[in-house]
Amino acid sequence: MKRIDPNALLAVSTLLALAMLVMSATIFGPADPPWRYVATAAVVTVAFLALQPFVPRFMKMKKGPLITRDAPGTVLWAAVYPGLIMLAAVLPPLFPGVSFGLAVVVGGVILGSTIESAILSLRGIQPG
């Protein structure tokens, strides 16, 4: 049996956490169109992924996956990403009627970074 790549698993868990945030913000948020947060999350994630080929050249940096075999502690640090989004998903029921659009934008950026990490890992690109 082939093992699941940890970066791909991180991307899936972050996607599920963002889905929980979007559902929570849609249900308990202000009376706006229900597709608002879904569209925001999708547009931010796609824009982040579309702009990533230009960033390393512009910033003169080398990128690699978030979770590497050389540093096992990266698994624990990477688990913070979906954890923060799930923590943000708890807030809309506590503060009903408040817009959580910024939390959805931040969650979309985090999802984009984990998807990029999974793509780099599956291509076999190492950091450095």
Beta strands, then each sheet from edge to edge (+ up, - down):
end
